[in-house]
Amino acid sequence: MQCVWLGSDDVRCSSPSERHAGLRLCDEHYGYILMRQGSTARQAGRAHGFDAFPGYCYLATLGGSRIKIGYVNTAARLNVRMYGLARQRGSVTPLVVLSGGFVREATLHGRFHRLRIPGESEVFWRRDDLAEYIRQVRDSSENLLRERSYVAGKYPHYRVSLAS
């Protein structure tokens, strides 16, 4: 297999590759991703579309006006993550789940960077533009979240079901 890296001249690298983080990349470009993960992931999303990348990106409320933008590699891991967030942060409600994993996550982090809450990992203020984005994708075919069910207990949280 060949490296899928797309250069600034829109020419694919095509060096021999291995699977790194779900992508076919040569060692040089995998090292570059590790060094500049966010911007490189955004570049990959623009070049290939989010459906080309494994995993899921989720947006969830952390009570009040805070939004967590994160990713998981599998649908099963999503429910584990919701439970873990409930244990760490209290109230967590999944709003949307999108394809594209870490690539979509990096793209959304870049898009809403000015809303990032300092000192909180991957957490953003819910302001008009982020709230509008959530409304748009929640009601679109992009949203893979089909059902959420409340689980009571010591750490109440939601279990989610995704579109197949």
N, C-alpha and C positions, 0 to 999 in steps of 0.2 A: 504494500500500500504506500501511497505517496502522501507527503505532508500537505495539509489543506490550507496552510498559511497563505494569506492574500497580501501581497506587498503593496506599497503606496502607489505603484504603477498598475495595480489591478492584475498582476501576474502571479499565479500560484507558485509556491516554492517548489513543490514536487520532489523534494529529497526523500530518501527512504525514511519511513516513520514507524513509530509505535504508538499505541493508544495511551495517551496521557490525559487525565481528567476528562475522559469521555471523548476526546478528540484525537484524530490522527495528526501527530506533530513530530517533526524531527527534533533531535535533542537541542539544537540551537534555539528553535522557536519555543520549545517547552520552557527552557531557561528564561527566555524573555517574558513569557507569561508569568512565571513565578516572580520575576522582578517587577513587572508592571501589570499585575493581574486585572485590575479594574479597567484600565483603558484598553487593554488588549481584548478583554472579553466584550467590551462595547463594540470594538472593531469587528469582531467575529460575528456578533449579532447583526450588524448592518450588512455584512457580506453574505451571510448564509441564511438568515431568518432564524427565529427562535425555535421553530419546530425541529431544526437540525441538531439540537443539543439535548442531551439527556437531563432528566431531573425536572423538578418543579420549583417555581418561584411562588411564594405566598406573601400576602399582605394581611396582617391581622392587627386588630386594635389591642392595645395594652391598657385598657381603661382610659376613659376620658378622651383626650385629644392626641394621644401618641399612637403611631403606626409602626409596626415592625415589618421590615422588608427583608425576607430571608429566603433560603432555598434548602431543599432536601434532594437526595438522589433518587429516592423511590417513593411510591405512594404509601407504602407501609411505614416508612420513616416519618411521613408527615404527621401521623397520629402520635407517634412517639415524641415528636418535636412539640406538638401542641400541649401534651402533658408536661413536658419539661419546661416549657415557657410558663405554664400555670404554676408550677412549683417555684420557679425563679422569680416571677413578676406578678403573680396574682391573676387578676382577671385577663383572659385572653379569648378573643373571638375572631376566628378566621373569616375574612371577608371575600377574598378571591384567591384562586390557585391558577397559575398560568404555566404553560410549557416554557422550556428554555433554561431551567435550572440556574446555575451561577451566572450564565451569560445575561439572562434577562435581569437577574438581581443586580448585577453590576451596572447595567444600562439604567435601571430605575434609580439606583443610588446616585448615578451621575446626573440624571434628569432632575432629581429633587434634592441635590446636595445642599442647597441653601436652607433647607428645612431640617437638616440633621441636628439632632439634639446633642450638644457637646457632652462627652463622657459616657454616652449610652451607645452601645454597639448596635448599629443598624436600625436605630430608632429615629423617627422623623415626626415633626409636628404635623398634625392634620390641618392643613390650611386649604384655601379654596382650590388651588390647582391640583393638589394631591387628592382632595376629596372628589373633585370632578373626574379625575382619572379613574378612581375607584368606581364611581358611579357608571362611567362609560364601559369599563371592562366587566363589571359585575353583571350587566345586562347583555353582554355580547357572547358570541360563540367561543371567544377566547377563554372565557372563564370555565375552568374544568371542575369547579366545585359544584356538586349536584345536591348534596344533602349534608347537613351538620346536625348532630344530635348531642344534646347536653348530657354530660356525665357528672353526676353529683358525687360528693365524697370529700375527703380531706383536701384534695386539690381539684376543685371543680374545673372542668374544661370541656371542649367540644371534640367529638370524633367526627371525622369528615369522610364522605364518599365522593369519589371522583367519577367523571364521565369516562366511559371506556373507549 
